[in-house]
């Protein structure tokens, strides 16, 4: 099962990824984690990434895709993987398609958690208020303005990725505002439909 999980910050991707990891026994691949692992392993592409990061520059798509290419060849990804946080742009989505095609693989599904941004903002504000009321510590980026900035970045950069997959007929949209169990059930239904399509 090879999945891409899309959705803005706060949509519940982490919660649903953890459930899918447990259900399908496949790893969740985070680009940040993969970059750090490649750097620590001192692989050629990891050393290239380290040099770029040390200079303060953004790691280019071809390096990130190269690291993903290495990671999906590892034993734990033989049955599939969940990509969360990648692709972030249409260029990355195309590069991912090309990478998988070279490996004789394809995505089984692209799941997008659709959310009401105003409701997400209200949910975040409520969570912060509860944390403060309970004497807890609030993260620096857990405030309305920072959250709006993250949403705007998602909308401008990553939302076009959903259009890319929709045009290819690969996008499955799930209402991310429902209860966790209901979202999980909707994802399961989308994946089952996708499996039937692949078989048929």
C-alpha atoms as an extended CHARMM CRD file, in Angstrom:
* protein
*
       200  EXT
         1         1  UNK       CA              0.0000000000        0.0000000000        0.0000000000  PROA      1               0.0000000000
         2         2  UNK       CA              1.7130000000        3.1740000000       -1.2240000000  PROA      2               0.0000000000
         3         3  UNK       CA             -0.0870000000        6.3010000000       -0.0310000000  PROA      3               0.0000000000
         4         4  UNK       CA              0.2410000000       10.0560000000       -0.1500000000  PROA      4               0.0000000000
         5         5  UNK       CA             -1.5990000000       11.8500000000        2.6590000000  PROA      5               0.0000000000
         6         6  UNK       CA             -2.4800000000       15.4950000000        1.9500000000  PROA      6               0.0000000000
         7         7  UNK       CA             -4.0880000000       18.1210000000        4.1520000000  PROA      7               0.0000000000
         8         8  UNK       CA             -3.3320000000       21.4570000000        5.8320000000  PROA      8               0.0000000000
         9         9  UNK       CA             -1.7640000000       21.8300000000        9.2910000000  PROA      9               0.0000000000
        10        10  UNK       CA             -4.0980000000       20.5940000000       12.0090000000  PROA      10              0.0000000000
        11        11  UNK       CA             -6.1380000000       18.3880000000        9.6580000000  PROA      11              0.0000000000
        12        12  UNK       CA             -5.2670000000       15.2300000000       11.5940000000  PROA      12              0.0000000000
        13        13  UNK       CA             -2.7200000000       13.6830000000        9.2090000000  PROA      13              0.0000000000
        14        14  UNK       CA             -0.5090000000       12.5350000000       12.0890000000  PROA      14              0.0000000000
        15        15  UNK       CA             -3.3780000000       10.7390000000       13.8310000000  PROA      15              0.0000000000
        16        16  UNK       CA             -4.5150000000        8.9860000000       10.6530000000  PROA      16              0.0000000000
        17        17  UNK       CA             -0.9360000000        8.1360000000        9.6090000000  PROA      17              0.0000000000
        18        18  UNK       CA             -0.3000000000        6.3900000000       12.9430000000  PROA      18              0.0000000000
        19        19  UNK       CA             -3.4480000000        4.2930000000       12.4640000000  PROA      19              0.0000000000
        20        20  UNK       CA             -2.4960000000        3.3450000000        8.8980000000  PROA      20              0.0000000000
        21        21  UNK       CA              1.0590000000        2.4340000000        9.9720000000  PROA      21              0.0000000000
        22        22  UNK       CA             -0.3970000000        0.0290000000       12.5390000000  PROA      22              0.0000000000
        23        23  UNK       CA             -3.0220000000       -1.4010000000       10.1660000000  PROA      23              0.0000000000
        24        24  UNK       CA             -0.8280000000       -2.0210000000        7.1180000000  PROA      24              0.0000000000
        25        25  UNK       CA              2.5730000000       -2.5020000000        8.8430000000  PROA      25              0.0000000000
        26        26  UNK       CA              4.1680000000        0.0970000000        6.5650000000  PROA      26              0.0000000000
        27        27  UNK       CA              6.3770000000        3.0480000000        7.5480000000  PROA      27              0.0000000000
        28        28  UNK       CA              5.3480000000        6.6910000000        7.5620000000  PROA      28              0.0000000000
        29        29  UNK       CA              8.0150000000        8.5660000000        5.6280000000  PROA      29              0.0000000000
        30        30  UNK       CA              8.7500000000       12.1210000000        6.7290000000  PROA      30              0.0000000000
        31        31  UNK       CA             11.1040000000       14.0710000000        4.4690000000  PROA      31              0.0000000000
        32        32  UNK       CA             12.7230000000       15.7320000000        7.5050000000  PROA      32              0.0000000000
        33        33  UNK       CA             13.4170000000       12.3790000000        9.1740000000  PROA      33              0.0000000000
        34        34  UNK       CA             14.7150000000       10.9040000000        5.9020000000  PROA      34              0.0000000000
        35        35  UNK       CA             17.0690000000       13.8530000000        5.3420000000  PROA      35              0.0000000000
        36        36  UNK       CA             18.4630000000       13.5700000000        8.8800000000  PROA      36              0.0000000000
        37        37  UNK       CA             18.9080000000        9.7870000000        8.5180000000  PROA      37              0.0000000000
        38        38  UNK       CA             20.6970000000       10.1800000000        5.1590000000  PROA      38              0.0000000000
        39        39  UNK       CA             23.0260000000       12.8020000000        6.6640000000  PROA      39              0.0000000000
        40        40  UNK       CA             23.7680000000       10.5820000000        9.6860000000  PROA      40              0.0000000000
        41        41  UNK       CA             24.4020000000        7.5710000000        7.4190000000  PROA      41              0.0000000000
        42        42  UNK       CA             26.8590000000        9.7380000000        5.4240000000  PROA      42              0.0000000000
        43        43  UNK       CA             25.5150000000        8.3520000000        2.1510000000  PROA      43              0.0000000000
        44        44  UNK       CA             26.6360000000       10.2870000000       -0.9640000000  PROA      44              0.0000000000
        45        45  UNK       CA             23.2390000000       11.9700000000       -1.2990000000  PROA      45              0.0000000000
        46        46  UNK       CA             23.1470000000       12.5620000000        2.4740000000  PROA      46              0.0000000000
        47        47  UNK       CA             26.5110000000       14.3370000000        2.3400000000  PROA      47              0.0000000000
        48        48  UNK       CA             25.2170000000       16.4260000000       -0.5760000000  PROA      48              0.0000000000
        49        49  UNK       CA             22.1090000000       17.3410000000        1.4620000000  PROA      49              0.0000000000
        50        50  UNK       CA             24.2650000000       18.2160000000        4.5050000000  PROA      50              0.0000000000
        51        51  UNK       CA             26.4250000000       20.5770000000        2.4680000000  PROA      51              0.0000000000
        52        52  UNK       CA             23.2980000000       22.3290000000        1.1360000000  PROA      52              0.0000000000
        53        53  UNK       CA             21.6380000000       22.5480000000        4.5680000000  PROA      53              0.0000000000
        54        54  UNK       CA             24.8440000000       23.7960000000        6.2200000000  PROA      54              0.0000000000
        55        55  UNK       CA             24.9310000000       26.6490000000        3.7130000000  PROA      55              0.0000000000
        56        56  UNK       CA             21.4100000000       27.6200000000        4.7980000000  PROA      56              0.0000000000
        57        57  UNK       CA             19.8590000000       26.8240000000        1.4170000000  PROA      57              0.0000000000
        58        58  UNK       CA             16.7380000000       24.7200000000        0.8190000000  PROA      58              0.0000000000
        59        59  UNK       CA             17.4050000000       21.1580000000       -0.2650000000  PROA      59              0.0000000000
        60        60  UNK       CA             16.4010000000       20.9430000000       -3.9570000000  PROA      60              0.0000000000
        61        61  UNK       CA             13.6990000000       18.5600000000       -5.1770000000  PROA      61              0.0000000000
        62        62  UNK       CA             16.1300000000       16.2230000000       -6.9520000000  PROA      62              0.0000000000
        63        63  UNK       CA             18.0310000000       15.6000000000       -3.7020000000  PROA      63              0.0000000000
        64        64  UNK       CA             14.8440000000       15.0390000000       -1.6780000000  PROA      64              0.0000000000
        65        65  UNK       CA             13.4810000000       12.6770000000       -4.3460000000  PROA      65              0.0000000000
        66        66  UNK       CA             16.8360000000       10.8640000000       -4.4230000000  PROA      66              0.0000000000
        67        67  UNK       CA             16.6410000000       10.3250000000       -0.6510000000  PROA      67              0.0000000000
        68        68  UNK       CA             13.0520000000        9.0610000000       -0.9510000000  PROA      68              0.0000000000
        69        69  UNK       CA             14.2370000000        6.7330000000       -3.7340000000  PROA      69              0.0000000000
        70        70  UNK       CA             16.8470000000        5.2610000000       -1.3840000000  PROA      70              0.0000000000
        71        71  UNK       CA             14.4090000000        5.0110000000        1.5350000000  PROA      71              0.0000000000
        72        72  UNK       CA             11.6790000000        3.0920000000       -0.3310000000  PROA      72              0.0000000000
        73        73  UNK       CA             14.2150000000        0.3840000000       -1.2310000000  PROA      73              0.0000000000
        74        74  UNK       CA             14.7080000000       -0.4590000000        2.4460000000  PROA      74              0.0000000000
        75        75  UNK       CA             13.2290000000       -3.6720000000        3.7940000000  PROA      75              0.0000000000
        76        76  UNK       CA             10.4880000000       -2.1140000000        5.9500000000  PROA      76              0.0000000000
        77        77  UNK       CA              9.0770000000       -0.2770000000        2.8980000000  PROA      77              0.0000000000
        78        78  UNK       CA              8.8150000000       -3.4230000000        0.7600000000  PROA      78              0.0000000000
        79        79  UNK       CA              5.0590000000       -3.6420000000        1.4340000000  PROA      79              0.0000000000
        80        80  UNK       CA              4.5250000000        0.0790000000        0.9200000000  PROA      80              0.0000000000
        81        81  UNK       CA              4.7420000000        3.4080000000        2.7260000000  PROA      81              0.0000000000
        82        82  UNK       CA              2.8550000000        6.5640000000        3.6840000000  PROA      82              0.0000000000
        83        83  UNK       CA              4.2390000000        9.9010000000        2.4670000000  PROA      83              0.0000000000
        84        84  UNK       CA              3.1900000000       12.7310000000        4.7820000000  PROA      84              0.0000000000
        85        85  UNK       CA              4.5360000000       16.1910000000        3.9460000000  PROA      85              0.0000000000
        86        86  UNK       CA              5.6730000000       15.2080000000        0.4580000000  PROA      86              0.0000000000
        87        87  UNK       CA              4.9990000000       16.0890000000       -2.2970000000  PROA      87              0.0000000000
        88        88  UNK       CA              4.5740000000       19.7570000000       -1.3610000000  PROA      88              0.0000000000
        89        89  UNK       CA              4.5440000000       21.0750000000       -4.9310000000  PROA      89              0.0000000000
        90        90  UNK       CA              3.3580000000       19.8820000000       -8.3370000000  PROA      90              0.0000000000
        91        91  UNK       CA              7.0030000000       19.6000000000       -9.4580000000  PROA      91              0.0000000000
        92        92  UNK       CA              7.6400000000       17.2260000000       -6.5370000000  PROA      92              0.0000000000
        93        93  UNK       CA              4.5010000000       15.2170000000       -7.3870000000  PROA      93              0.0000000000
        94        94  UNK       CA              5.7210000000       14.7610000000      -10.9640000000  PROA      94              0.0000000000
        95        95  UNK       CA              9.1940000000       13.7910000000       -9.7300000000  PROA      95              0.0000000000
        96        96  UNK       CA              7.6270000000       11.2330000000       -7.3720000000  PROA      96              0.0000000000
        97        97  UNK       CA              5.6250000000        9.7130000000      -10.2580000000  PROA      97              0.0000000000
        98        98  UNK       CA              8.8130000000        9.4130000000      -12.3130000000  PROA      98              0.0000000000
        99        99  UNK       CA             10.7170000000        7.8520000000       -9.4020000000  PROA      99              0.0000000000
       100       100  UNK       CA              8.0230000000        5.2340000000       -8.7700000000  PROA      100             0.0000000000
       101       101  UNK       CA              7.7530000000        4.4570000000      -12.4990000000  PROA      101             0.0000000000
       102       102  UNK       CA             11.5190000000        3.7810000000      -12.6110000000  PROA      102             0.0000000000
       103       103  UNK       CA             11.0810000000        1.3650000000       -9.6910000000  PROA      103             0.0000000000
       104       104  UNK       CA              8.1320000000       -0.3400000000      -11.4090000000  PROA      104             0.0000000000
       105       105  UNK       CA              5.7840000000        1.0000000000       -8.7160000000  PROA      105             0.0000000000
       106       106  UNK       CA              2.8050000000        3.3380000000       -8.5200000000  PROA      106             0.0000000000
       107       107  UNK       CA              0.7630000000        5.0600000000       -5.8270000000  PROA      107             0.0000000000
       108       108  UNK       CA             -2.2100000000        3.0420000000       -4.5960000000  PROA      108             0.0000000000
       109       109  UNK       CA             -4.0270000000        6.1180000000       -3.3050000000  PROA      109             0.0000000000
       110       110  UNK       CA             -3.8050000000        9.8260000000       -2.6080000000  PROA      110             0.0000000000
       111       111  UNK       CA             -5.9430000000       10.8030000000        0.3810000000  PROA      111             0.0000000000
       112       112  UNK       CA             -6.6990000000       14.4530000000        1.0960000000  PROA      112             0.0000000000
       113       113  UNK       CA             -8.2080000000       15.4590000000        4.4310000000  PROA      113             0.0000000000
       114       114  UNK       CA            -10.5390000000       18.3540000000        3.5560000000  PROA      114             0.0000000000
       115       115  UNK       CA            -11.1590000000       20.8110000000        6.3740000000  PROA      115             0.0000000000
       116       116  UNK       CA            -12.9390000000       24.0580000000        7.1920000000  PROA      116             0.0000000000
       117       117  UNK       CA            -10.0430000000       26.4560000000        7.8850000000  PROA      117             0.0000000000
       118       118  UNK       CA            -12.1040000000       28.7270000000       10.1890000000  PROA      118             0.0000000000
       119       119  UNK       CA            -13.1910000000       25.7130000000       12.2260000000  PROA      119             0.0000000000
       120       120  UNK       CA             -9.5590000000       24.5300000000       12.3900000000  PROA      120             0.0000000000
       121       121  UNK       CA             -8.4980000000       27.9450000000       13.6800000000  PROA      121             0.0000000000
       122       122  UNK       CA            -11.2490000000       27.8910000000       16.3300000000  PROA      122             0.0000000000
       123       123  UNK       CA            -10.2090000000       24.3480000000       17.3120000000  PROA      123             0.0000000000
       124       124  UNK       CA             -6.5750000000       25.4310000000       17.6910000000  PROA      124             0.0000000000
       125       125  UNK       CA             -7.5340000000       28.4860000000       19.7850000000  PROA      125             0.0000000000
       126       126  UNK       CA             -9.6490000000       26.2870000000       22.0730000000  PROA      126             0.0000000000
       127       127  UNK       CA             -6.7720000000       23.8090000000       22.4820000000  PROA      127             0.0000000000
       128       128  UNK       CA             -4.3550000000       26.6320000000       23.3890000000  PROA      128             0.0000000000
       129       129  UNK       CA             -6.8300000000       28.0790000000       25.9210000000  PROA      129             0.0000000000
       130       130  UNK       CA             -7.2870000000       24.6390000000       27.5210000000  PROA      130             0.0000000000
       131       131  UNK       CA             -3.5140000000       24.0750000000       27.6620000000  PROA      131             0.0000000000
       132       132  UNK       CA             -2.9770000000       27.4390000000       29.3780000000  PROA      132             0.0000000000
       133       133  UNK       CA             -5.8980000000       26.8190000000       31.7850000000  PROA      133             0.0000000000
       134       134  UNK       CA             -4.3180000000       23.4740000000       32.7500000000  PROA      134             0.0000000000
       135       135  UNK       CA             -0.9560000000       25.1440000000       33.3880000000  PROA      135             0.0000000000
       136       136  UNK       CA              0.6440000000       23.5950000000       30.3070000000  PROA      136             0.0000000000
       137       137  UNK       CA              3.2250000000       25.0150000000       27.9290000000  PROA      137             0.0000000000
       138       138  UNK       CA              2.0960000000       26.3490000000       24.5220000000  PROA      138             0.0000000000
       139       139  UNK       CA              4.3790000000       25.9380000000       21.4890000000  PROA      139             0.0000000000
       140       140  UNK       CA              5.7080000000       29.1540000000       19.9700000000  PROA      140             0.0000000000
       141       141  UNK       CA              3.9540000000       28.5160000000       16.6540000000  PROA      141             0.0000000000
       142       142  UNK       CA              0.6650000000       27.5870000000       18.3400000000  PROA      142             0.0000000000
       143       143  UNK       CA             -0.9790000000       30.9730000000       17.9380000000  PROA      143             0.0000000000
       144       144  UNK       CA             -3.6250000000       32.2630000000       15.5090000000  PROA      144             0.0000000000
       145       145  UNK       CA             -1.2660000000       34.3900000000       13.3880000000  PROA      145             0.0000000000
       146       146  UNK       CA              1.3750000000       31.6520000000       12.9720000000  PROA      146             0.0000000000
       147       147  UNK       CA             -1.3550000000       29.1350000000       12.1980000000  PROA      147             0.0000000000
       148       148  UNK       CA             -2.8790000000       31.4320000000        9.5360000000  PROA      148             0.0000000000
       149       149  UNK       CA              0.5750000000       31.8390000000        7.9720000000  PROA      149             0.0000000000
       150       150  UNK       CA              1.0080000000       28.0400000000        7.8190000000  PROA      150             0.0000000000
       151       151  UNK       CA             -2.4510000000       27.6600000000        6.2560000000  PROA      151             0.0000000000
       152       152  UNK       CA             -1.6920000000       30.3190000000        3.6540000000  PROA      152             0.0000000000
       153       153  UNK       CA              1.6110000000       28.6130000000        2.7790000000  PROA      153             0.0000000000
       154       154  UNK       CA             -0.2210000000       25.3080000000        2.3970000000  PROA      154             0.0000000000
       155       155  UNK       CA             -2.9240000000       26.8820000000        0.2290000000  PROA      155             0.0000000000
       156       156  UNK       CA             -0.4510000000       28.5450000000       -2.1410000000  PROA      156             0.0000000000
       157       157  UNK       CA              2.1510000000       25.7610000000       -2.4030000000  PROA      157             0.0000000000
       158       158  UNK       CA              0.5420000000       22.4250000000       -1.6670000000  PROA      158             0.0000000000
       159       159  UNK       CA             -3.1340000000       22.8220000000       -2.5700000000  PROA      159             0.0000000000
       160       160  UNK       CA             -2.2340000000       22.7180000000       -6.3210000000  PROA      160             0.0000000000
       161       161  UNK       CA             -0.8900000000       19.2030000000       -5.6670000000  PROA      161             0.0000000000
       162       162  UNK       CA             -4.4480000000       18.0190000000       -4.9460000000  PROA      162             0.0000000000
       163       163  UNK       CA             -5.5540000000       19.4490000000       -8.3200000000  PROA      163             0.0000000000
       164       164  UNK       CA             -2.6970000000       17.5650000000       -9.9940000000  PROA      164             0.0000000000
       165       165  UNK       CA             -3.8360000000       14.2520000000       -8.5180000000  PROA      165             0.0000000000
       166       166  UNK       CA             -7.5210000000       15.0640000000       -9.1410000000  PROA      166             0.0000000000
       167       167  UNK       CA             -6.8080000000       15.5860000000      -12.8450000000  PROA      167             0.0000000000
       168       168  UNK       CA             -5.1550000000       12.1580000000      -12.9110000000  PROA      168             0.0000000000
       169       169  UNK       CA             -8.1990000000       10.6110000000      -11.2210000000  PROA      169             0.0000000000
       170       170  UNK       CA             -6.1260000000        9.5660000000       -8.1880000000  PROA      170             0.0000000000
       171       171  UNK       CA             -7.4460000000       11.9470000000       -5.5180000000  PROA      171             0.0000000000
       172       172  UNK       CA             -9.7260000000       10.7070000000       -2.7350000000  PROA      172             0.0000000000
       173       173  UNK       CA            -11.1330000000       13.5140000000       -0.5810000000  PROA      173             0.0000000000
       174       174  UNK       CA            -12.1850000000       12.7190000000        2.9720000000  PROA      174             0.0000000000
       175       175  UNK       CA            -14.0020000000       15.0830000000        5.3560000000  PROA      175             0.0000000000
       176       176  UNK       CA            -11.3270000000       15.7380000000        7.9800000000  PROA      176             0.0000000000
       177       177  UNK       CA            -13.7420000000       17.6320000000       10.2520000000  PROA      177             0.0000000000
       178       178  UNK       CA            -15.5570000000       14.4750000000       11.3530000000  PROA      178             0.0000000000
       179       179  UNK       CA            -14.6720000000       12.4520000000       14.4500000000  PROA      179             0.0000000000
       180       180  UNK       CA            -11.3730000000       10.5330000000       14.2380000000  PROA      180             0.0000000000
       181       181  UNK       CA            -13.1580000000        7.1700000000       13.9070000000  PROA      181             0.0000000000
       182       182  UNK       CA            -15.3970000000        8.4680000000       11.1160000000  PROA      182             0.0000000000
       183       183  UNK       CA            -12.3840000000        9.8720000000        9.2240000000  PROA      183             0.0000000000
       184       184  UNK       CA            -10.5950000000        6.5250000000        9.6320000000  PROA      184             0.0000000000
       185       185  UNK       CA            -13.6410000000        4.6660000000        8.2750000000  PROA      185             0.0000000000
       186       186  UNK       CA            -13.8390000000        7.0150000000        5.2690000000  PROA      186             0.0000000000
       187       187  UNK       CA            -10.1300000000        6.4610000000        4.5240000000  PROA      187             0.0000000000
       188       188  UNK       CA            -10.6240000000        2.6830000000        4.7700000000  PROA      188             0.0000000000
       189       189  UNK       CA            -13.5400000000        2.9150000000        2.3260000000  PROA      189             0.0000000000
       190       190  UNK       CA            -11.4410000000        4.9850000000       -0.1210000000  PROA      190             0.0000000000
       191       191  UNK       CA             -8.5560000000        2.5260000000        0.0990000000  PROA      191             0.0000000000
       192       192  UNK       CA            -10.8400000000       -0.4830000000       -0.4300000000  PROA      192             0.0000000000
       193       193  UNK       CA            -12.3480000000        1.2010000000       -3.5080000000  PROA      193             0.0000000000
       194       194  UNK       CA             -8.8400000000        1.9660000000       -4.7320000000  PROA      194             0.0000000000
       195       195  UNK       CA             -7.8080000000       -1.6720000000       -4.2920000000  PROA      195             0.0000000000
       196       196  UNK       CA            -10.8590000000       -2.8210000000       -6.2580000000  PROA      196             0.0000000000
       197       197  UNK       CA             -9.9590000000       -0.3620000000       -9.0450000000  PROA      197             0.0000000000
       198       198  UNK       CA             -6.3840000000       -1.6390000000       -9.1330000000  PROA      198             0.0000000000
       199       199  UNK       CA             -7.5260000000       -5.2530000000       -9.3130000000  PROA      199             0.0000000000
       200       200  UNK       CA            -10.2030000000       -4.5030000000      -11.9160000000  PROA      200             0.0000000000
